[in-house]
Amino acid sequence: MLDLADVEAAAALAVEAWDAFGGLDILVNNAGLFLGKGLEEASLDDWHRLCAVNLTGVFLGTKLALPALAERGRASPHGSAIVNLASVAGLVGSQLDPLYSMTKGGVTLFTKSTALECARKGYRVRVNSIHPGVIETDMGEQTFSSRARNLGSNDVAAARQVALKGHPIGRLGKPEDIATGIVFLASDDAGFMTGAGLVVDGGLTAQ
C-alpha cells in the first residue's frame, strides 16, 4: 500500500512507472478519504488526515508525474492526460461533511489551474476532473452511516433511500459508471477538453 502523502514513496512510484512502461501517458489521481464528521465534531488531526489524502496526494501525484507526462505528451496527437477524482461535493455544499466538500472543491479548482499552467508552459498535458454522485462502494456506504448518525438514527437503510431519492435517474452509481468516464477523459476522444469537470451523478446536481 502506498502513502500518497509521502513524497519519497510517490516519487518512487513515478520512477517505477517510467521504468516499467518507458514513459507515462495517463495519471489518475483516485485516492480519497471521507470523514463523515461535521465542523464541530472533526478534530484538527481529522482535518490533517483528510488533507493528506484528498489534497496532498493529488498535488504530489501531479507534481511528480508531470515531467514524464509532458515528455510523452509531445509525441501524442492529443497530448497526455491527468484525471482527478473530485466529487459532486466539490461543486455543491455537503450537509454531511463540509470538510470533505472543502477538499474536493480544492481538487476542482486545482484541476482548472493545473490545466492552465500546463497550457501556459506549452505542455501538451490535458487536465480534467470527474465528479461522481453517490456510488455503491465502501465510501458510499460510509455516507449512509454518517447521514443516519447525523440525524440521530441508526437506520442506515432509510438513509440510503434518502440518497437514492436525490438521484433523479432512479439509482445510485456503479463503479463502472465512473470508470467509463475516466477512460473517456483519458482518451483521444476528449482531446479538446482541458480544465473541465465531467459530472457523473445521475442528475443529483441538476436539481
C-alpha positions in Angstrom: 0.0 0.0 0.0 1.3 3.5 -1.0 1.0 6.6 1.2 0.3 9.2 -1.4 1.3 12.0 1.0 4.8 10.5 1.3 6.9 12.4 -1.2 9.6 9.7 -1.5 7.1 6.9 -2.0 5.2 9.0 -4.6 8.5 9.8 -6.4 9.5 6.1 -6.4 6.2 5.2 -8.0 6.7 7.7 -10.8 10.1 6.2 -11.5 8.8 2.7 -11.3 6.1 3.5 -13.9 8.7 5.1 -16.2 11.0 2.1 -15.9 8.1 -0.4 -16.5 6.4 1.3 -19.4 9.1 3.6 -20.9 7.1 6.7 -20.0 3.8 7.9 -18.7 0.7 8.8 -20.7 -2.1 9.0 -18.2 -2.3 9.9 -14.5 -5.5 9.2 -12.5 -5.5 10.7 -9.0 -8.1 8.4 -7.5 -7.3 8.1 -3.7 -9.9 9.7 -1.5 -11.0 9.8 2.2 -14.4 10.6 3.6 -14.7 11.5 7.3 -18.5 11.9 7.7 -18.0 14.4 10.6 -19.4 17.9 10.9 -17.3 21.0 11.6 -17.9 20.8 15.4 -17.1 17.1 15.6 -14.0 17.0 13.5 -10.6 17.4 15.2 -7.5 19.1 13.8 -6.0 15.6 13.3 -9.1 14.6 11.3 -8.5 17.6 9.1 -4.8 16.9 8.6 -5.6 13.3 7.7 -8.3 14.3 5.2 -6.0 16.9 3.6 -3.1 14.4 3.4 -5.1 12.1 1.1 -7.5 14.4 -0.7 -5.2 17.3 -1.4 -1.5 16.5 -0.7 -1.9 13.2 -2.6 -3.3 14.9 -5.7 -0.6 17.7 -5.5 2.3 15.2 -5.2 0.9 12.8 -7.8 0.6 15.6 -10.3 3.9 17.3 -9.5 6.0 14.2 -9.6 4.3 12.7 -12.7 4.2 15.9 -14.7 7.7 15.7 -16.3 7.0 12.2 -17.6 3.6 13.2 -18.8 4.9 16.3 -20.6 7.6 14.2 -22.2 5.1 11.7 -23.7 2.6 14.4 -24.5 5.0 15.9 -27.1 4.7 12.8 -29.2 0.9 12.3 -28.8 -1.6 13.7 -31.2 -3.8 14.9 -28.3 -1.2 15.0 -25.6 -1.1 13.1 -22.3 -3.8 13.3 -19.7 -4.4 13.8 -16.0 -7.8 12.8 -14.5 -8.5 14.0 -10.9 -11.3 12.3 -8.9 -13.3 15.1 -7.4 -16.9 14.8 -6.3 -20.3 16.5 -6.6 -19.4 17.6 -3.1 -16.7 19.8 -4.8 -19.5 21.5 -6.8 -22.3 22.0 -4.2 -22.4 22.1 -0.5 -22.4 18.9 1.7 -24.6 18.6 4.8 -22.7 15.6 5.9 -19.1 16.5 5.6 -18.2 20.2 4.9 -14.5 19.4 5.3 -14.7 16.7 2.6 -16.5 19.2 0.4 -13.8 21.7 1.1 -11.1 19.3 -0.1 -13.0 18.3 -3.2 -13.6 21.9 -4.0 -9.9 22.3 -3.9 -9.4 19.4 -6.3 -11.9 21.1 -8.7 -10.1 24.4 -8.8 -6.6 22.7 -8.7 -7.7 20.8 -11.9 -8.6 24.0 -13.7 -5.5 25.9 -12.5 -3.1 23.0 -13.4 -4.7 22.8 -16.9 -4.0 26.5 -17.4 -0.4 26.2 -16.1 0.3 23.3 -18.4 -1.1 25.3 -21.3 1.0 28.3 -20.4 4.2 26.3 -20.3 3.4 24.7 -23.6 3.0 21.2 -22.1 0.6 19.0 -24.1 -1.0 17.7 -21.0 -4.8 17.8 -20.6 -6.1 18.0 -17.0 -9.7 17.3 -16.2 -11.8 16.2 -13.2 -14.6 13.8 -12.8 -17.4 14.4 -10.3 -19.3 11.3 -9.1 -22.6 11.3 -7.3 -23.2 8.7 -4.6 -21.6 5.4 -5.8 -22.2 2.0 -4.5 -18.8 1.5 -2.9 -17.4 1.2 0.6 -17.2 5.0 0.7 -20.8 5.3 -0.5 -21.8 3.1 2.4 -20.0 5.3 4.8 -22.1 8.3 3.7 -25.3 6.4 4.6 -24.0 5.6 8.0 -22.9 9.2 8.5 -26.3 10.5 7.4 -28.1 8.2 9.8 -25.7 9.2 12.7 -26.1 12.9 12.0 -29.9 12.5 12.1 -29.7 10.7 15.4 -30.7 7.4 14.0 -29.2 4.0 13.3 -31.4 3.4 10.3 -28.8 3.1 7.5 -31.4 1.7 5.1 -33.6 4.8 5.5 -30.5 7.0 4.9 -29.8 5.0 1.8 -33.3 5.7 0.5 -32.8 9.4 1.0 -29.7 9.3 -1.1 -31.4 7.3 -3.7 -34.3 9.8 -4.0 -31.7 12.5 -4.6 -30.7 10.9 -7.9 -33.4 11.6 -10.5 -32.1 8.8 -12.7 -33.6 6.4 -10.2 -30.5 4.6 -9.0 -27.2 5.1 -7.3 -24.0 5.0 -9.4 -21.9 1.9 -10.1 -18.1 2.0 -10.1 -18.3 1.2 -13.8 -20.1 4.5 -14.4 -17.1 6.4 -13.1 -14.5 4.1 -14.8 -16.1 4.7 -18.2 -15.9 8.5 -17.6 -12.3 8.3 -16.6 -11.5 6.2 -19.7 -13.2 8.9 -21.8 -11.3 11.8 -20.3 -8.0 9.9 -20.6 -8.7 9.0 -24.3 -8.1 10.9 -27.5 -11.9 11.3 -27.7 -11.5 14.0 -25.1 -8.7 15.6 -27.0 -10.3 19.1 -27.0 -11.1 19.0 -23.2 -8.9 20.5 -20.5 -9.7 22.3 -17.3 -13.2 20.7 -17.5 -15.3 18.7 -15.0 -17.3 15.7 -16.1 -20.3 15.3 -13.8 -21.5 11.7 -13.5 -24.1 12.0 -10.8 -27.5 10.6 -12.0 -28.9 14.2 -12.1 -28.1 15.0 -8.5 -26.7 18.4 -9.1 -29.3 19.3 -11.8 -31.9 20.0 -9.1 
